[in-house]
Amino acid sequence: MSFLEYRLQTVPTGLRKVLHLNWALILLLTAVCSVGWLMLYSVAGGDLSTWAEPQMKRFAVGLTIMIAVGFVPIWFWRNISAVAYLISVGLLVTVDLMGHVGMGAQRWLNLGFIMLQPSELMKITLVMMLAAYYDWLDVKRTSRPLWVLIPVLLILIPVALVLVQPDLGTAILLMGGGAVVMFCAGVSWIYFAVVIGGGAALIAAVLASRGTPWQMLRDYQYKRIDTFLDPSTDPLGAGYHISQAKIALGSGGWTGRGYMQGTQSRLNFLPEKHTDFIFTSLAEEFGFVGACSLLALYALIIAFCISSAIQNKDRFASLVTLGIAASFFFLFAVNMLMVMGFAPVVGVPLPLVSYGGSAMMVLLTAFGIVQSAHVHRPR
Amino acid sequence: MKRSARDTDDSARTITRRALFMGGAMSAVVAVLGARLRYMQVDQADQFRMLAEENRVSIRLIPPNRGQIFDRNGRLIAGNEQNYRVVITREDAGDVEEVMHRLAQVIPLPPESIRHSIEESKKRSAFVPIVVADRISWDDMSKVAINAPSLPGVTPEVGLSRAYPLDTDFAHIVGYVGPVSDRDLAAQETPDPLLQIPQFQIGKIGVETWMEDTLRGSAGNRRIEVNAVGRVMRELERIEGQAGADLRLTIDAEVQNFCQARLGSESASVVAIDVTNGDLLAVASAPSFDPNLFVRGISYKDYAVLTENDHRPLSNKSVQGAYPPGSTFKMVTAIAAMEAGIINANTTVYCPGYYELGGRRFHCHSRGGHGHVNLDTALGKSCDVYFYDISQKVGIDKMAEVGRKLGLGERHDLPMSAITEGIMPDKAWKSERYGQEWRIGDTINASIGQGYVLASPLQLAVMTARIASGRQVLPRLVRSIGDQEVPVAEAAPLDINPAWLRAVREGMHTVSNKQHMTGYSNRIVDPAMIMAGKSGTSQVRNITAAERARGVISNDQLPWNRRDHALFVGYAPYDNPKVAVACVVEHGGGGSTVAGPIVRDVLIRILAGKMPPLTAYPESQRARIETALSELKLRDFGGPLATVASNSRA
């Protein structure tokens, strides 16, 4: 049994684990969530009960879950990885077949007590699955084609299921997270070069297929690409959102227009101001200083995760920590690139800040695993 | 699976290396994000800030209050009245239909307007107020206010709307305002943005339209903050507009009212002018109409009544009507003859009752003739033959020259609509107009103000004022604009020998004051108001030879629209002229019997400054006149100047 690899006597037990939690990480996560409450209060027009309060309650629950998950030994998480992955895939299939339609896509599964978004869950379980796979795999085989094909399939199955929904943003995030785990596990550079080259070719193919019978994306997705490439082509239609977002962001200036003084969000020019575009509200009201501060908090979270992963001698623990950090990174990076007009509007919320229970729960659970890896690291 | 220690170390090294590489890549992305933020928020901040301002700030015009119009003494002629209306806002009302039906139980609302309001409210955004009822009474307004709890979203509002408290008296002078039409917009090169405001009113005719720029004022504006769907969130700045300037006319509202009442149901006009400075004291035209009907949007039925009336209530006869001046023109013929040196006051002409020229007989109105007549008698008895004779010698061009000096054939520049220039014909005019040569018969006709000669009552009043004063009196209607008096220069002397004017004035004095003369019955006996005048009866049809053979048919036997026009011009006091009055009664019959008394009454009314005192009239007429004056339907002005300049209602 693999837990024998740990020198058990050095791993903290019982309540002593509290002292060994990565408290800096917890503080950073809380700080980011606080920024979220602040902004949700502001974009609700100074109303606590609309968004901020539910979000706080969920954070309280999420924080508890994170610590609880952190208390559970990391080998337990490794051992259930395969099962968790299979359940996630099963849920994705279920949601594709009978999910709840919201915002033009099938994403939600009503479990009675919670509206679950299986694709959110998939982001962690995929990372766990891949980390467990590389933990199991003989290091020497890492770059053998057959052993590379298996994780690629593990990634592509959920990606395909998510694309059917259709949810391009999550599909990209899944691929990114998975690829990072493979990369950190030591898969040869050559594969990545090939995939990136192939990806470029695929993008070319996607664009070329437009208007033909074998068109690869939905019309609205193409439209989003158009708008991304030139928002001014449709300033009051699809380009409206991104134009207004850029105006909000740009008008912030150095120090912003003041808390609750952002005209773009207060007067509803901003679309989805409590979810996908909440960063522009922040940038409008707190300016360059505020936006950079949040960016710095995010960067610190990533840095702490990487540092924890490097210190950890356990292969699964390192890989799962890096995979979760990378997924988190992709979340905020894609969201920010999107609202700044660097990426098409793919519907990725700002992690821990945007309103949304499911996403935050999943993220805090994921950081619980990071905590678990940190607490139970071999010493 | 058990792993060797070396494998574990290798693996850890790989992970460290790759993790650091990944961290580096992530840092690069974070740096790009930061740089992009800096570019947008710092370098381009001004540009984006401007776009954000454009988004949120909207500029709305505030319509200025329209300038008010007063009479010469400060009585309100055109003001801005508070207008009560009820509006409904869908988002506050909730169920608009339910609320509308409840409202209909509180105030009277026609079913079609209920339906219209419901449809309109569905079309507009939820926060846009829809006018449900306009111009409702104070009572209905109170009912809505009292029932407010059961009428969510319904608000009573107060707006300003043009009102003409003296209604029919000034309809022709001041005109009225109305909603801006496409034609009004097309007429202007760069239309005032105010005209785009819904329910904005501009002058349509009369002073309201000719003084539009003065009365309108300039728009104020307010900068408001709007949200993404256009709802007004708050007012950021408010710049009040400049209210339109008030006008003070030269008209005396009480005199004007007296004139309108005196004309009664006749199709007639009377113009009174201050001889000393050209101030128009009254410009009456009857019948009249209520301009308030037009402001509110006149109904088809009401409009049809006005247009189908053969007395043409919509026409301002005082300035638009061009009539053959008849014998009132004889002063022009006489002055022209004296100017030409053909006659003097003592030259006599023999009148056998007709004048023969080229085998054609031109009759005098007296079949038996007037015998030997000099200028005084010729004017006094209105002998036609005298003027036929002298006009032959002086010629039309000289007559036209004198006529023009007296203001005939000239469009007087007043802020009123459709002012006619009349016709003061001469040889050149006829050849241009008809391509025909001037005939001697034309001069004969013109000499007694028939034929081509046409003049408006305004022109006749100005002519009389010029004869009376010997000066080039120019009529004016506007006394002051805002607080600024309109300067009036003393009129230059007429380019006519004063002696000839004096001779004509003596003749006019004879007309009104010597027994057996045409105007004797219309004399004023008060020595302070002695009048000089001239009657005129102008034909509106040719009398055929057959008719003449049967004998002249009296006017009473003709249908109304074929009867003669009755005219009279006069001024008083004779020795110190102050006021000149001209009157035309369409198809009224004899000038001295119909128009003369009106001129006399108006002169006395103005000079006395009150209801004409009976002492001014000949004793034999006093009883009749007392009755007539008491029957006049005069407006109750509520005492002297009690109602000055009150714009608002309590």
Interface residues (C-beta under 8 A of the other chain):
Chain A: S2 E5 W136 D138 V139 K140 V180 F183 C184 A185 G186 Q244 K246 I247 A248 L249 G250 S251 G252 G253 W254 T263 Q264 R266 L267 N268 F269 A283 G287 F288 A291 C292 L295 Y298 A299 I302 A303 I306 A309 I310 K313 R315 S318 L319 L322 A326 F329 A333 M336 L337 M340 F342
Chain B: M1 K2 R3 D7 T8 D10 S11 A12 T14 I15 T16 R18 A19 L20 M22 G23 M26 S27 V29 V30 L33 G34 R36 L37 R38 M40 Q41 V42 Q44 A45 Q47 F48 R49 L51 A52 E53 N55 R56 E225 V226 N227 A228 V229 M233
